Amino acid sequence: MDHLSGSDAAFLHLETPETPMHVGGLAILELPADYSGDFMEDVRTHIQNRMHMAPIFQRKLINMPFDIANPIWVMDEDIDIDYHIRHVIVPPPATRNTVDKLVARLHSSLLDRSRPLWEMHILDGLPVPKDLPQGTRYVGLYSKMHHAALDGMGGQVLMEAIMDVTAVPRAANKRKRRRDTDRADNYGIAELATSGVMHNISQTVKLTKNLPKLTSKAFDMLKTAKNPDGSNIERMNWLAPKTPLNATITNQRSFARFSIPYADSRKIAKLNNVSLNDVVMAISGEGMNRYFEDEGFSVEEPMLAAIPVSVRPEGNTELSNQVSMARMSLATNIKDPLERLQAINASSTHAKSLMSDVKSIMPTDFPSIGAPWLMSSIASTLTRARVANSLPPFANVLISNVPGPNITLYFAGAKQISTYPVSIPYHGMGLNITLQSYDGWLDFGVISCQKLMPDVSELAQHMKDAHKDLLKLTINAHEKASEEAS
């Protein structure tokens, strides 16, 4: 049986109507002026021909008897393609803002767990840049997939299955013939229960073996990091400072997107001898500082970011989630942007070093007896008791940087212009900033709770402005240093 790992199942058990646990994306697609087909029909045919190439399209969940353990994956033999792929007209007048509001609304609803955990929405009526040939059509592809069914490796498999490198879709791989031994949802109660117990025993043995090392490394993550000059930077706090975004959230979402040139970000990183991810952290922290300043709120202590870190061993191709969470300082208490960037680099280097030490022992699966009851109860308590309103947060914001292709891709014959991630905010961490690199650009998706941050587009603009300012400061500092050296 194909058991959900402990980390996969956590995304299921922590889900409530207020906190959907699916990830998504908004791809902007271009159809040329001479296109005369039915794009919805093209998309249906495209996906149907390639469903066998990505497991997420055909897998659904079967719960264990009495929820004694995590569910299992089975193949769905009767998929309603019209349910999973839908056509949506953007309310006129179609603007960037109305499209983002529509995406936020679509992202706020739960996926149907009785079906494979994915949906695609074709958004018609998008605004088209005026400099394009008359008749050119922009279409949005908003998709959402449950995080229990899709991690980075799964996302890569999905992208390879449905995207092409030319406008003419390649021939799909042949569908493998299903073996007579393949089964759907006809397992017996005793068979399910026995498999669940045996799976839990094996995971208990693994966890017990690695627990002492994991405990030691957890304490190491709170030790002082080093600056490039060898001096200590400020010790990271056990908990992050409280901000208006670190509270209980509702199921309503606010979403904004923007893009910045990849080359400009690389230039900032190269001239300051830091990583591209450090630059992302710097503009995110500065954007949040400026946003809070507009709101009349100040944060004295450095804000902390939670960052997903892959713990997948080299060569591992399993589609289960194999990711952990690290924290790093955004050094938002340092006024000088270039000094702040160096402090961020020191903090991120320290976090990466610690995570690399625990990759081989970090569990992505663990005993699940009683986990559905326990974790669902925790999620319900967080919502109803509004615990996040009073407790200090683990981190202030989740920031994720997803590497993408530096080439132009096509979907069902349409050219992909950009691809904006749409991710997950949660109680106590009501802001998620995720970006993906694509074809010379960094595409940012910023999502929050409508109640906590109705004006999320203002944060997006502050981040764009922070990037421009950091680029200008970097160039000026480099030119000044060159003049002094000569």
C-alpha positions in Angstrom: 0.0 0.0 0.0 1.1 3.6 -0.7 1.0 5.2 2.7 1.2 8.9 3.2 4.3 10.0 4.9 4.0 11.8 8.2 5.0 15.1 6.6 2.5 14.6 3.8 -0.3 13.7 6.2 0.4 16.7 8.4 -0.8 19.0 5.6 -4.1 17.1 5.7 -4.6 17.0 9.4 -3.7 20.7 10.0 -6.2 21.7 7.3 -9.4 23.5 8.3 -11.9 25.6 6.3 -9.9 28.7 7.5 -6.6 27.2 6.5 -6.7 25.4 3.2 -3.4 23.5 2.7 -3.1 23.6 -1.1 -0.4 25.3 -3.1 -1.1 26.9 -6.5 0.0 29.2 -9.2 -1.2 31.7 -11.7 0.4 31.3 -15.1 -0.2 34.1 -17.7 -0.5 32.5 -21.2 -0.4 34.2 -24.6 -2.5 33.0 -27.5 -1.4 34.5 -30.9 -3.7 36.7 -33.0 -4.2 34.0 -35.5 -5.4 31.4 -32.9 -9.0 30.4 -33.7 -9.4 27.2 -31.6 -11.3 26.4 -28.4 -8.6 26.8 -25.7 -10.7 25.1 -23.0 -11.1 22.0 -25.2 -7.4 22.1 -26.0 -6.5 22.1 -22.3 -8.9 19.2 -21.6 -7.4 17.2 -24.4 -3.8 18.1 -23.3 -4.3 17.1 -19.7 -6.2 13.9 -20.5 -3.4 12.8 -22.8 -0.8 13.3 -20.1 -2.6 12.3 -16.8 -0.6 9.1 -16.6 2.7 11.1 -16.6 2.1 12.8 -13.2 0.7 10.8 -10.3 -1.2 13.7 -8.8 -3.8 13.6 -11.6 -5.0 10.1 -10.8 -4.4 9.5 -7.1 -7.0 10.0 -4.4 -7.1 9.3 -0.6 -8.6 6.4 1.3 -8.8 6.8 5.1 -7.8 4.2 7.5 -10.5 2.5 9.6 -11.4 4.8 12.5 -8.6 7.1 11.5 -6.1 4.9 13.4 -3.3 6.0 11.1 -2.6 8.2 8.1 -4.6 7.6 4.8 -3.2 5.8 1.7 -3.1 6.7 -1.9 -5.1 4.7 -4.5 -5.7 5.2 -8.2 -9.0 6.8 -9.1 -10.5 4.9 -12.0 -13.3 7.3 -12.8 -12.0 10.9 -13.1 -14.5 13.7 -14.0 -12.3 15.9 -16.1 -15.0 18.6 -16.4 -15.0 18.9 -12.6 -11.2 19.4 -12.3 -10.8 21.8 -15.3 -13.1 24.8 -15.2 -13.7 27.9 -17.2 -13.9 31.3 -15.5 -14.6 34.7 -16.9 -12.8 37.6 -15.2 -15.4 40.2 -14.2 -15.1 43.3 -16.3 -13.4 45.7 -16.4 -10.5 43.2 -16.3 -7.5 44.7 -14.6 -4.5 43.2 -12.8 -6.2 44.0 -9.5 -9.5 42.2 -10.5 -7.5 39.1 -11.7 -5.6 39.0 -8.4 -8.8 39.3 -6.4 -10.4 36.4 -8.4 -7.3 34.2 -7.7 -7.5 35.0 -4.0 -11.2 34.0 -4.0 -10.5 30.7 -5.9 -7.6 29.9 -3.5 -9.7 30.3 -0.4 -11.9 27.2 -1.0 -11.0 23.6 0.0 -10.3 20.8 -2.4 -12.7 17.9 -2.5 -11.0 15.0 -0.7 -13.2 12.4 -2.3 -11.4 13.1 -5.7 -7.8 13.6 -6.8 -6.6 16.7 -5.1 -6.2 19.2 -7.9 -8.1 21.8 -9.9 -7.3 24.0 -12.9 -9.2 27.2 -13.8 -8.9 28.8 -17.2 -9.3 32.6 -16.7 -10.6 34.3 -19.8 -10.8 38.1 -20.3 -7.4 39.1 -19.0 -6.0 42.5 -20.0 -3.5 42.5 -22.8 -0.5 44.8 -23.2 -1.2 47.5 -25.8 2.1 46.9 -27.6 1.1 43.4 -28.8 -0.5 42.7 -32.2 -4.3 43.3 -32.3 -6.1 40.1 -31.6 -3.5 38.7 -29.2 -5.2 37.0 -26.3 -4.0 36.6 -22.7 -5.4 33.6 -20.7 -4.8 32.8 -17.1 -4.1 29.3 -15.8 -4.8 29.2 -12.1 -4.1 25.7 -10.6 -4.2 24.4 -7.1 -2.8 21.1 -5.8 -3.0 19.9 -2.2 0.4 20.0 -0.5 -0.1 16.5 0.8 0.1 15.4 -2.9 2.7 17.7 -4.2 6.2 18.8 -3.0 9.1 20.1 -5.0 9.9 16.8 -6.7 6.2 16.3 -7.5 6.0 19.8 -8.9 9.0 19.1 -11.1 7.4 15.9 -12.4 4.1 17.8 -13.0 5.8 20.6 -14.9 7.7 18.1 -17.1 4.5 16.3 -17.9 2.3 19.2 -18.9 4.8 21.9 -20.3 6.5 21.9 -23.6 9.5 23.8 -25.0 7.8 24.6 -28.4 4.3 25.9 -29.4 3.6 22.5 -30.9 3.0 20.0 -28.0 5.3 17.0 -28.1 3.8 13.5 -28.4 2.9 12.2 -24.9 4.6 9.1 -23.5 2.5 6.0 -23.9 0.2 5.2 -21.1 1.3 2.1 -19.2 -1.2 -0.7 -19.1 -2.6 -1.1 -15.7 -1.8 -4.5 -14.1 -4.6 -6.7 -12.8 -3.0 -6.4 -9.4 -3.5 -2.6 -9.3 -6.3 -1.8 -6.9 -8.5 1.2 -6.2 -10.6 1.5 -3.1 -11.5 -2.2 -2.5 -9.1 -2.9 0.4 -10.7 -4.6 3.4 -10.8 -3.2 6.9 -8.5 -5.8 8.3 -6.0 -5.4 5.5 -5.9 -1.6 5.9 -5.6 -1.8 9.7 -2.7 -4.4 9.5 -0.8 -2.4 7.0 -1.2 0.8 9.1 0.2 -0.9 12.2 3.2 -2.4 10.4 4.0 0.9 8.8 3.9 2.6 12.2 6.2 0.0 13.8 8.9 0.6 11.1 8.7 4.4 11.5 8.9 4.2 15.3 12.2 2.3 15.0 13.7 4.9 12.6 12.6 7.8 14.8 14.0 6.3 18.0 17.3 5.8 16.3 17.8 9.4 15.2 16.0 11.3 18.0 19.2 12.1 20.1 21.0 13.6 17.1 17.9 15.6 16.1 17.5 17.0 19.6 21.1 18.1 19.7 20.9 19.9 16.3 17.7 21.6 17.3 19.5 23.4 20.1 22.5 24.2 17.7 20.1 26.2 15.5 19.7 28.8 18.2 23.5 29.4 18.6 25.2 32.6 17.5 26.0 32.8 13.8 29.2 34.4 12.5 29.7 37.5 10.4 32.0 37.2 7.4 34.7 39.0 9.5 34.5 36.3 12.1 32.6 38.3 14.7 29.3 37.1 16.2 26.0 38.5 14.9 23.0 38.9 17.2 21.8 35.6 18.7 18.6 34.6 17.1 15.7 34.8 19.5 13.7 31.8 20.5 10.6 33.5 19.2 9.9 36.2 16.7 8.6 39.7 17.6 4.8 40.1 17.4 3.4 41.9 14.4 -0.2 42.5 13.2 0.3 39.7 10.7 1.1 37.1 13.4 -2.5 36.3 14.4 -5.4 34.0 13.7 -6.5 34.1 10.1 -9.8 33.6 8.3 -10.5 31.6 5.1 -10.5 34.8 2.9 -7.3 35.5 1.0 -5.6 38.6 -0.5 -3.1 38.1 -3.2 -0.7 40.3 -5.2 2.0 39.6 -7.7 5.0 41.3 -9.3 8.1 40.5 -11.3 11.7 41.8 -11.2 14.6 41.1 -13.6 16.6 38.1 -12.7 19.8 39.8 -14.0 19.4 42.8 -11.7 19.0 40.5 -8.6 22.0 38.5 -9.7 24.0 41.7 -10.0 23.1 42.7 -6.5 24.2 39.3 -5.2 27.4 39.2 -7.1 28.6 42.7 -6.2 27.8 42.1 -2.5 29.2 38.6 -2.5 26.0 37.1 -1.2 23.4 34.6 -2.6 20.4 35.4 -4.7 18.2 34.1 -1.9 19.8 36.7 0.5 18.7 39.4 -1.9 15.2 38.1 -1.8 15.2 38.1 2.0 16.6 41.6 2.1 13.9 43.1 -0.2 11.2 41.1 1.7 12.3 42.5 5.1 12.6 46.0 3.8 9.2 45.8 2.1 7.7 44.7 5.4 9.4 47.5 7.3 8.0 50.1 4.9 4.5 48.5 5.0 4.4 48.5 8.8 5.7 52.1 8.8 2.8 53.1 6.6 0.5 51.4 9.1 2.0 53.3 12.0 3.6 50.1 13.5 7.3 49.6 14.3 9.2 46.4 15.0 12.3 47.0 17.2 13.6 43.5 17.2 14.8 41.8 13.9 12.0 39.9 12.2 12.5 36.3 11.5 11.7 34.3 8.3 10.7 30.7 8.1 12.3 29.1 5.0 11.5 25.6 3.6 14.7 23.5 3.2 14.8 20.3 1.2 16.1 17.3 3.1 15.8 15.0 0.1 18.9 12.8 -0.2 20.7 13.0 -3.5 19.2 10.7 -6.1 15.9 10.3 -4.2 12.9 10.6 -6.5 10.1 9.7 -4.2 7.1 12.1 -4.6 6.4 12.5 -0.9 7.2 15.8 0.9 10.8 15.8 2.0 11.3 19.3 3.4 11.9 20.8 6.7 11.7 24.3 8.1 14.6 26.5 9.1 14.6 30.1 10.5 16.8 33.0 9.6 17.0 36.7 10.6 15.9 39.4 8.2 18.0 41.8 10.2 15.3 44.4 9.9 16.7 46.3 12.9 19.8 47.3 10.9 19.2 50.6 9.1 21.9 50.5 6.4 20.6 48.2 3.5 24.0 46.9 2.5 25.0 46.1 6.1 21.6 44.4 6.6 22.3 42.3 3.5 25.6 41.0 5.0 23.9 40.2 8.3 21.2 38.2 6.3 24.0 36.4 4.5 25.6 35.4 7.8 22.3 34.2 9.2 21.4 32.2 6.1 24.8 30.6 5.9 24.5 29.5 9.5 21.0 28.0 8.9 22.2 26.2 5.8 25.2 24.7 7.6 23.0 23.3 10.4 20.4 21.9 8.0 23.1 20.2 5.9 24.2 18.3 9.0 20.8 16.9 9.7 19.7 16.0 6.1 20.5 12.4 6.5 18.7 12.0 9.8 15.8 14.4 9.5 12.6 12.3 9.4 9.9 12.9 6.8 7.9 10.0 8.0 7.1 9.2 11.6 4.6 7.1 13.6 1.0 8.1 12.9 -1.1 6.1 15.4 -3.6 8.7 16.6 -2.0 11.5 14.5 -5.3 12.3 12.5 -7.2 12.9 15.8 -4.3 14.7 17.6 -3.3 17.1 14.7 -6.9 17.8 13.7 -7.7 18.7 17.3 -4.7 21.1 17.4 -5.8 22.7 14.1 -9.3 23.2 15.5 -8.1 24.6 18.7 -5.8 27.1 16.9 -8.9 28.4 15.0 -11.6 28.4 17.7 -9.5 29.6 20.6 -7.5 32.1 18.5 -4.3 31.0 20.2 -2.2 32.8 17.7 -3.5 36.1 18.8 -1.8 35.8 22.2 1.2 33.6 21.6 4.5 35.0 20.2 5.2 33.6 16.7 7.8 31.1 15.7 8.5 33.4 12.7 7.0 36.5 11.2 6.8 35.4 7.5 7.3 32.3 5.4 9.6 33.0 2.4 10.2 30.4 -0.3 12.4 30.6 -3.4 11.6 28.0 -6.1 14.1 27.5 -8.9 12.6 27.4 -12.3 13.6 27.1 -16.0 15.4 29.9 -17.7 13.7 29.2 -21.0 10.3 29.9 -22.5 7.7 27.2 -21.9 4.4 26.4 -23.6 1.1 24.9 -22.2 -1.4 23.3 -24.6 0.2 25.4 -27.4 0.0 28.7 -25.5 3.2 30.6 -24.6 3.8 31.1 -20.9 4.6 34.7 -20.1 5.0 34.4 -16.4 4.2 32.1 -13.5 3.3 33.4 -10.0 3.2 31.1 -7.0 0.1 31.1 -4.8 0.9 29.5 -1.5 -0.2 29.0 2.1 -0.6 31.5 5.0 -1.4 30.0 8.4 -2.4 30.9 11.9 0.4 32.9 13.5 2.1 33.4 10.2 -0.4 35.2 8.1 1.9 36.2 5.3 3.6 34.0 2.7 6.0 35.3 0.0 6.9 32.7 -2.6 8.8 33.4 -5.8 9.8 31.3 -8.8 12.5 32.1 -11.4 11.3 31.9 -15.0 12.8 32.9 -18.4 14.9 35.8 -17.1 12.5 37.0 -14.3 11.7 36.4 -10.7 8.0 36.1 -10.4 6.7 36.8 -6.8 3.3 35.7 -5.4 2.4 37.4 -2.1 -0.6 36.0 -0.2 -2.1 36.9 3.1 -5.4 36.9 5.0 -7.9 39.5 3.7 -8.7 40.5 7.3 -5.1 41.0 8.3 -3.8 42.5 5.1 -6.5 43.7 2.6 -3.9 45.9 1.0 -1.3 43.3 0.2 -0.6 45.0 -3.2 1.0 47.8 -1.2 3.5 45.4 0.3 4.3 44.1 -3.2 5.0 47.6 -4.4 7.2 48.3 -1.4 9.2 45.1 -2.2 9.7 46.3 -5.8 10.8 49.7 -4.7 13.2 48.1 -2.1 14.8 46.1 -4.9 15.3 49.2 -7.1 16.9 51.0 -4.1 19.1 48.1 -3.2 20.3 47.8 -6.8 21.1 51.6 -7.0 23.0 51.5 -3.6 25.0 48.5 -4.7 26.1 50.0 -8.0 27.0 53.3 -6.3 29.0 51.5 -3.5 30.8 49.4 -6.1 31.7 52.4 -8.3 32.9 54.3 -5.2 35.1 51.4 -4.1 36.5 51.1 -7.7 37.4 54.8 -7.7 39.1 54.6 -4.3 41.1 51.5 -5.4 42.3 53.3 -8.5 
